[in-house]
Amino acid sequence: MTEVTVLGAGIAGLAAALALRDRGVSVEIVEQAERLTEVGAGLQIAPNGTRVLRALGIDPPGPESRAVHLIDGPTGRSLIRMPLGPGFHLVHRADLIEALAARLGDIPLHLGRPVAGVSDGGRRLDFSNGQTRAVRRLIGADGARGASRHFVAPDHAARWTGQVAWRALVPVAGWPAEAQVHVGPGRHLVLYPLRDGRLLNVVAVEERAEWVAEGWSQEDDPQALRDAFANYAGPVREVLSRVERVHLWGLMDHGAVPAWRRGACTLIGDAAHPTLPFLAQGANLALEDAWTLAAAGDPAAWEAARRGRVTRALATAQANARNYHLTGMRRALGHGALRAVGAVAPRAMLRRYDWLYGHDVTV
Ligand SMILES: Cc1cc2nc3c(=O)[nH]c(=O)nc-3n(C[C@H](O)[C@H](O)[C@H](O)COP(=O)(O)OP(=O)(O)OC[C@H]3O[C@@H](n4cnc5c(N)ncnc54)[C@H](O)[C@@H]3O)c2cc1C
């Protein structure tokens, strides 16, 4: 019988299967999708995630990002441009999934197998079609709303953040390999190029009173996105004028699940701790989880060692949301301070994140 069954062939699940196989553990993957297709859009892979990919024998499948440029959205005025060191990459999620899947070799990947529930102390998968499958150890890598999370923490509820996010891809030519963050009261927008600068990834966040459902497949009217940023400076409006298709989702704060294990089941990635997108760490933490769990062997010791770092990353993402959307006097003061730091020591802001990007889970 296979030693470990991984539920979910996202970034966490594929990386966990590779890391286990490379340690001589027999492993299989169960995934609901019929095919690993072109879904999703841009991901920012940071050095802490890049180290895991390289340890798995994978080069991040996208260009290095040279900088993060904070810009005041309504005026278009530069606030601070922070040069990045090596290891930051701009990656299409589909390209990363493909690169991970290409290394599976003889690891069985069971596609088209939606799991409705986990039972028997984490030793049984109950498929939507009524079939069941006994497993020895289960890694739940099936995302924020997956069956394994429901099994481990059935009562854990997410909190509506009062924010929605749009994402879109716009064809461009020659966009510089850097992330631009256009900030303003109540909303911000992130732009960065993918695939040799041929596509621009657009993620826009707006504070809203009405609740909007979570999920990656809900479409919205591109005009709603344009209207939300109508008072932003020309380059943003020009990019948004070319959006033809846009997805919208409500941002829920799930926090970390209070326990990541129950019986034979251990949660990793978004199943354990979906993060808000304001630190671009979801995929990076998923990669770290995959590597560290495989290296630890003992899930209890892994969870005890891992929680502090994940909790700190989640809290940092929450704080960024507040800082991007400042209003009034706090905005004037905050932006003034950013410009002052940007003029003399633009790398100083990033040094605050040394604990995050400088960490190497593979040593
Ligand atoms: C379709 C999709 C598109 C995304 N697009 C983006 C994006 O553009 N930008 C971004 O920053 N992040 C995106 N994400 C999220 C991002 O990939 C994750 O936040 C991060 O990479 C952590 O990944 P994960 O592997 O833990 O979870 P996920 O990426 O959510 O992967 C979970 C996997 O489990 C499978 N699964 C879920 N439920 C079941 C079930 N019941 N039975 C069997 N299999 C199941 C899913 O099909 C998926 O393959 C996307 C996620 C998905 C699923």
The ligand as an SDF file (V2000), in Angstrom:
LIG
                    3D

 53 58  0  0  0  0  0  0  0  0999 V2000
   -7.7700   27.1870  -10.0560 C   0  0  0  0  0  0  0  0  0  0  0  0
   -6.8800   28.0290   -9.1810 C   0  0  0  0  0  0  0  0  0  0  0  0
   -6.3590   29.2350   -9.6830 C   0  0  0  0  0  0  0  0  0  0  0  0
   -5.5330   30.0360   -8.8880 C   0  0  0  0  0  0  0  0  0  0  0  0
   -5.0500   31.2050   -9.4020 N   0  0  0  0  0  0  0  0  0  0  0  0
   -4.2310   31.9750   -8.6580 C   0  0  0  0  0  0  0  0  0  0  0  0
   -3.7060   33.1930   -9.1840 C   0  0  0  0  0  0  0  0  0  0  0  0
   -3.9500   33.5660  -10.3120 O   0  0  0  0  0  0  0  0  0  0  0  0
   -2.8860   33.9500   -8.3900 N   0  0  0  0  0  0  0  0  0  0  0  0
   -2.5850   33.5690   -7.1030 C   0  0  0  0  0  0  0  0  0  0  0  0
   -1.8530   34.2720   -6.4110 O   0  0  0  0  0  0  0  0  0  0  0  0
   -3.0770   32.4110   -6.5830 N   0  0  0  0  0  0  0  0  0  0  0  0
   -3.8810   31.6160   -7.3280 C   0  0  0  0  0  0  0  0  0  0  0  0
   -4.3810   30.4530   -6.8060 N   0  0  0  0  0  0  0  0  0  0  0  0
   -4.0610   30.1120   -5.4080 C   0  0  0  0  0  0  0  0  0  0  0  0
   -2.6550   29.6900   -5.2150 C   0  0  0  0  0  0  0  0  0  0  0  0
   -2.2980   28.7040   -6.1600 O   0  0  0  0  0  0  0  0  0  0  0  0
   -2.5430   29.1700   -3.7990 C   0  0  0  0  0  0  0  0  0  0  0  0
   -2.8820   30.2220   -2.8950 O   0  0  0  0  0  0  0  0  0  0  0  0
   -1.1760   28.7430   -3.3860 C   0  0  0  0  0  0  0  0  0  0  0  0
   -0.4060   28.3600   -4.4890 O   0  0  0  0  0  0  0  0  0  0  0  0
   -1.2360   27.5610   -2.4140 C   0  0  0  0  0  0  0  0  0  0  0  0
   -1.5730   26.4310   -3.1660 O   0  0  0  0  0  0  0  0  0  0  0  0
   -2.2010   25.0920   -2.6130 P   0  0  0  0  0  0  0  0  0  0  0  0
   -1.5970   24.0030   -3.4170 O   0  0  0  0  0  0  0  0  0  0  0  0
   -2.1200   25.0190   -1.1330 O   0  0  0  0  0  0  0  0  0  0  0  0
   -3.7630   25.2310   -2.9450 O   0  0  0  0  0  0  0  0  0  0  0  0
   -4.5030   25.3340   -4.3410 P   0  0  0  0  0  0  0  0  0  0  0  0
   -3.6970   26.0740   -5.3340 O   0  0  0  0  0  0  0  0  0  0  0  0
   -5.8820   25.8400   -4.0430 O   0  0  0  0  0  0  0  0  0  0  0  0
   -4.6140   23.8060   -4.8620 O   0  0  0  0  0  0  0  0  0  0  0  0
   -5.5320   22.8630   -4.3240 C   0  0  0  0  0  0  0  0  0  0  0  0
   -5.6970   21.7040   -5.2840 C   0  0  0  0  0  0  0  0  0  0  0  0
   -6.5730   20.7570   -4.6860 O   0  0  0  0  0  0  0  0  0  0  0  0
   -7.5860   20.3980   -5.6210 C   0  0  0  0  0  0  0  0  0  0  0  0
   -8.7880   20.0780   -4.8690 N   0  0  0  0  0  0  0  0  0  0  0  0
   -9.5450   20.9450   -4.1470 C   0  0  0  0  0  0  0  0  0  0  0  0
  -10.5900   20.3120   -3.5970 N   0  0  0  0  0  0  0  0  0  0  0  0
  -10.5050   19.0210   -3.9940 C   0  0  0  0  0  0  0  0  0  0  0  0
  -11.3180   17.8710   -3.7520 C   0  0  0  0  0  0  0  0  0  0  0  0
  -12.4240   17.9490   -3.0040 N   0  0  0  0  0  0  0  0  0  0  0  0
  -10.9520   16.6910   -4.2960 N   0  0  0  0  0  0  0  0  0  0  0  0
   -9.8010   16.5870   -5.0430 C   0  0  0  0  0  0  0  0  0  0  0  0
   -9.0130   17.6640   -5.3080 N   0  0  0  0  0  0  0  0  0  0  0  0
   -9.3530   18.8600   -4.7870 C   0  0  0  0  0  0  0  0  0  0  0  0
   -7.7270   21.6290   -6.5040 C   0  0  0  0  0  0  0  0  0  0  0  0
   -8.3160   21.3210   -7.7590 O   0  0  0  0  0  0  0  0  0  0  0  0
   -6.2970   22.1080   -6.6170 C   0  0  0  0  0  0  0  0  0  0  0  0
   -5.6240   21.4600   -7.6750 O   0  0  0  0  0  0  0  0  0  0  0  0
   -5.2060   29.6210   -7.5580 C   0  0  0  0  0  0  0  0  0  0  0  0
   -5.7190   28.4130   -7.0510 C   0  0  0  0  0  0  0  0  0  0  0  0
   -6.5420   27.5980   -7.8590 C   0  0  0  0  0  0  0  0  0  0  0  0
   -7.0640   26.2830   -7.3000 C   0  0  0  0  0  0  0  0  0  0  0  0
  1  2  1  0
  2  3  1  0
  2 52  2  0
  3  4  2  0
  4  5  1  0
  4 50  1  0
  5  6  2  0
  6  7  1  0
  6 13  1  0
  7  8  2  0
  7  9  1  0
  9 10  1  0
 10 11  2  0
 10 12  1  0
 12 13  2  0
 13 14  1  0
 14 15  1  0
 14 50  1  0
 15 16  1  0
 16 17  1  0
 16 18  1  0
 18 19  1  0
 18 20  1  0
 20 21  1  0
 20 22  1  0
 22 23  1  0
 23 24  1  0
 24 25  2  0
 24 26  1  0
 24 27  1  0
 27 28  1  0
 28 29  2  0
 28 30  1  0
 28 31  1  0
 31 32  1  0
 32 33  1  0
 33 34  1  0
 33 48  1  0
 34 35  1  0
 35 36  1  0
 35 46  1  0
 36 37  1  0
 36 45  1  0
 37 38  2  0
 38 39  1  0
 39 40  1  0
 39 45  2  0
 40 41  1  0
 40 42  2  0
 42 43  1  0
 43 44  2  0
 44 45  1  0
 46 47  1  0
 46 48  1  0
 48 49  1  0
 50 51  2  0
 51 52  1  0
 52 53  1  0
M  END
$$$$
